[in-house]
Amino acid sequence: MALGASASDAVEESLVGARRHAGALLPMVQRALARRGIGLEGVGAVALSDGPGSFTGLRVGAAVAKALVRARGLPLWIAPSLMVRAAGVASDDGSLVLAVSDALRGEVYAGAFRFEPGLVKIELAPVVRRPEDLRRLLPPPAILVGDLPDPVASGIEGWAGRRLVRSPDGAARARSLLDLVGRTGGARRPTEVTSWEPDYGRPAEAQARWEAAHGRPLPDPAGSPR
């Protein structure tokens, strides 16, 4: 997570390791506030990557963001995780940036963007795709960023004609999200914060198993409209 008015101004706290979001996120917020020497009263807005990505991580982040927004009366800004990834490696010259991450089951989360001063153009909204589908949806990108298993990455790299910018250089950094706030086509305000849910990209694995076993959709799954 990052605290600041822009990427260049931000202090950032990072979390390493899986399954730690619930216990670690609020202490990270407290550390960032302490480093900046302010309290929550000094925070003017909350920005959040809203997926696609880890089901648990997105749920924890959304819950904390909603709590802060409601308790402090703050505006909430959201942007796709893949856009944040792309923003971290892009130049403002309009070049095509393709951001990808592993969606399991032989599929990828993919989103393509062009960045210009004050503007983000979405060439491919974040979707779940087979890697081979990208060839017919997009021209080869100028920059390819993300984290994928080597067999999947090599196929996409061969088509793109360039290497994947992997983590840590290609990670979705919280400080990159800050520069998408107020940028046309970048971060946006959800219409109704209370009913808003992250974009998980696909059903949770437990939901997929339940639906496969029962042959019908799970009634009122997490993340569905209430």
C-alpha positions as CSV (number, residue, x, y, z in Angstrom):
1,M,0.0,0.0,0.0
2,A,1.1,3.6,-0.6
3,L,0.3,6.9,0.9
4,G,0.8,10.2,-0.9
5,A,-0.5,12.6,-3.5
6,S,1.4,11.0,-6.4
7,A,3.8,8.1,-7.2
8,S,6.8,10.4,-6.7
9,D,5.5,11.7,-3.4
10,A,4.4,8.4,-1.9
11,V,5.7,6.3,1.0
12,E,5.0,2.6,0.3
13,E,4.7,-0.5,2.4
14,S,5.0,-4.0,0.9
15,L,3.7,-7.4,1.9
16,V,5.7,-10.6,1.1
17,G,4.0,-14.0,1.3
18,A,0.6,-15.4,0.7
19,R,-2.4,-15.6,3.1
20,R,-1.2,-12.6,5.2
21,H,-3.6,-9.9,4.0
22,A,-6.1,-10.0,6.8
23,G,-3.6,-9.6,9.6
24,A,-1.1,-7.4,7.9
25,L,-3.0,-4.7,6.0
26,L,-4.1,-2.4,8.8
27,P,-0.6,-2.4,10.5
28,M,0.8,-1.4,7.1
29,V,-1.6,1.5,6.9
30,Q,-0.5,2.5,10.4
31,R,3.1,2.4,9.5
32,A,2.6,4.5,6.4
33,L,0.7,7.1,8.4
34,A,3.5,7.2,11.0
35,R,6.2,7.5,8.3
36,R,4.3,10.5,6.9
37,G,3.6,11.9,10.3
38,I,-0.2,12.2,10.0
39,G,-3.3,10.4,11.2
40,L,-6.3,9.3,9.3
41,E,-7.7,12.8,9.4
42,G,-4.9,13.7,6.9
43,V,-6.2,11.2,4.3
44,G,-8.3,12.8,1.6
45,A,-9.3,9.8,-0.5
46,V,-8.8,6.0,-0.8
47,A,-7.6,4.3,-4.0
48,L,-7.8,0.6,-4.6
49,S,-6.8,-1.9,-7.3
50,D,-10.1,-3.8,-7.8
51,G,-8.9,-6.9,-9.6
52,P,-8.8,-9.3,-11.2
53,G,-6.7,-11.2,-8.8
54,S,-6.6,-13.3,-5.6
55,F,-10.1,-13.7,-4.3
56,T,-9.0,-13.4,-0.6
57,G,-6.7,-10.5,-1.2
58,L,-9.3,-8.5,-3.1
59,R,-11.9,-9.2,-0.5
60,V,-9.7,-8.0,2.4
61,G,-8.6,-4.9,0.5
62,A,-12.2,-4.0,-0.4
63,A,-13.4,-4.5,3.1
64,V,-10.7,-2.2,4.6
65,A,-11.3,0.4,1.8
66,K,-15.1,0.4,2.4
67,A,-14.6,0.7,6.1
68,L,-12.3,3.7,5.8
69,V,-14.5,5.4,3.2
70,R,-17.7,5.0,5.3
71,A,-16.0,5.9,8.6
72,R,-14.2,9.0,7.3
73,G,-16.6,10.1,4.5
74,L,-13.9,9.8,1.9
75,P,-14.1,9.3,-1.9
76,L,-13.2,5.9,-3.2
77,W,-11.2,5.5,-6.5
78,I,-10.7,2.1,-8.2
79,A,-8.6,0.9,-11.1
80,P,-8.0,-2.6,-12.6
81,S,-5.0,-4.3,-11.2
82,L,-3.7,-4.9,-14.8
83,M,-3.9,-1.2,-15.5
84,V,-1.8,-0.5,-12.4
85,R,0.8,-3.0,-13.6
86,A,0.9,-1.4,-17.0
87,A,1.2,2.1,-15.6
88,G,4.3,1.1,-13.6
89,V,6.3,0.3,-16.8
90,A,4.6,2.6,-19.4
91,S,5.9,5.7,-21.0
92,D,3.4,8.5,-21.9
93,D,4.0,8.0,-25.6
94,G,0.9,6.0,-26.6
95,S,2.8,2.7,-26.9
96,L,0.7,-0.4,-26.4
97,V,1.3,-2.1,-23.1
98,L,-0.1,-5.6,-22.5
99,A,-0.4,-6.6,-18.8
100,V,-1.0,-10.3,-18.0
101,S,-1.2,-12.5,-14.9
102,D,-1.9,-16.2,-14.3
103,A,-5.6,-17.1,-14.2
104,L,-4.8,-20.9,-13.8
105,R,-6.5,-23.6,-15.9
106,G,-4.3,-22.6,-18.9
107,E,-5.7,-19.1,-19.0
108,V,-4.5,-15.6,-18.4
109,Y,-5.9,-12.4,-17.1
110,A,-5.0,-9.8,-19.8
111,G,-5.6,-6.1,-20.3
112,A,-4.0,-3.7,-22.9
113,F,-3.6,0.0,-22.5
114,R,-2.0,3.1,-24.1
115,F,-0.8,5.9,-21.8
116,E,-0.6,9.5,-22.9
117,P,-0.2,12.7,-20.8
118,G,-3.3,12.8,-18.6
119,L,-5.0,10.0,-20.5
120,V,-5.3,6.2,-20.5
121,K,-6.8,4.5,-23.5
122,I,-8.1,1.0,-22.8
123,E,-7.4,-1.2,-25.9
124,L,-8.5,-4.5,-24.2
125,A,-10.5,-4.3,-21.0
126,P,-9.3,-6.9,-18.4
127,V,-10.6,-10.3,-19.3
128,V,-9.8,-14.0,-18.9
129,R,-8.5,-15.4,-22.1
130,R,-6.6,-18.4,-23.6
131,P,-3.1,-17.1,-24.4
132,E,-3.6,-17.9,-28.1
133,D,-6.7,-15.6,-28.2
134,L,-4.5,-12.5,-27.7
135,R,-3.0,-12.9,-31.2
136,R,-6.4,-12.1,-32.8
137,L,-7.4,-9.4,-30.4
138,L,-4.3,-7.3,-30.4
139,P,-1.2,-6.3,-32.4
140,P,2.1,-7.3,-30.7
141,P,2.6,-4.9,-27.8
142,A,5.5,-2.5,-27.3
143,I,5.7,-3.6,-23.6
144,L,4.7,-7.0,-22.1
145,V,4.4,-7.0,-18.3
146,G,3.2,-9.5,-15.7
147,D,3.9,-12.9,-14.0
148,L,3.1,-16.2,-15.7
149,P,4.3,-19.8,-15.6
150,D,7.3,-20.2,-18.0
151,P,5.4,-22.4,-20.5
152,V,2.6,-19.8,-20.9
153,A,5.0,-16.9,-20.8
154,S,7.2,-18.3,-23.6
155,G,4.3,-18.6,-26.0
156,I,3.2,-15.0,-25.4
157,E,6.7,-13.8,-25.6
158,G,7.2,-15.5,-28.9
159,W,4.2,-13.8,-30.4
160,A,5.0,-10.4,-28.8
161,G,8.6,-10.5,-29.9
162,R,9.8,-9.3,-26.5
163,R,10.4,-10.5,-23.0
164,L,7.9,-10.3,-20.1
165,V,8.8,-7.7,-17.5
166,R,8.3,-9.8,-14.4
167,S,8.1,-8.9,-10.7
168,P,9.6,-7.1,-9.0
169,D,10.0,-4.6,-11.8
170,G,6.6,-5.6,-13.3
171,A,4.6,-5.9,-10.1
172,A,1.4,-3.9,-9.6
173,R,2.8,-1.2,-7.3
174,A,0.5,0.8,-5.1
175,R,2.4,4.0,-5.9
176,S,1.5,3.6,-9.6
177,L,-2.2,3.5,-8.7
178,L,-1.9,7.0,-7.2
179,D,-1.1,8.5,-10.6
180,L,-4.2,7.0,-12.1
181,V,-6.5,9.0,-9.9
182,G,-7.9,12.0,-11.8
183,R,-6.5,10.7,-15.1
184,T,-9.0,10.4,-17.9
185,G,-9.6,6.7,-18.6
186,G,-7.7,5.8,-15.4
187,A,-9.1,5.3,-11.9
188,R,-12.8,5.8,-11.5
189,R,-15.4,6.4,-8.8
190,P,-17.9,3.5,-8.2
191,T,-21.5,4.7,-8.4
192,E,-22.5,3.1,-5.1
193,V,-19.7,2.1,-2.7
194,T,-21.9,0.0,-0.4
195,S,-22.9,-2.4,-3.2
196,W,-19.6,-2.3,-5.1
197,E,-17.5,-5.4,-5.2
198,P,-14.1,-6.1,-6.7
199,D,-13.8,-7.7,-10.1
200,Y,-12.5,-11.2,-9.3
201,G,-12.2,-12.1,-13.0
202,R,-13.7,-15.5,-12.5
203,P,-15.6,-17.4,-9.7
204,A,-13.7,-18.5,-6.7
205,E,-12.3,-22.0,-6.9
206,A,-14.7,-23.2,-4.2
207,Q,-17.6,-21.7,-6.1
208,A,-16.5,-23.4,-9.3
209,R,-16.3,-26.8,-7.6
210,W,-19.7,-26.4,-6.0
211,E,-21.3,-25.5,-9.4
212,A,-19.6,-28.4,-11.1
213,A,-20.8,-30.8,-8.5
214,H,-24.4,-29.5,-8.4
215,G,-24.8,-28.6,-12.1
216,R,-26.2,-25.1,-11.4
217,P,-25.0,-21.7,-10.3
218,L,-24.3,-21.1,-6.7
219,P,-27.1,-19.0,-5.2
220,D,-26.0,-15.5,-4.2
221,P,-22.2,-16.1,-4.5
222,A,-19.8,-13.6,-2.9
223,G,-19.3,-10.7,-5.1
224,S,-22.7,-11.0,-6.8
225,P,-25.1,-8.0,-6.8
226,R,-27.1,-7.9,-3.6
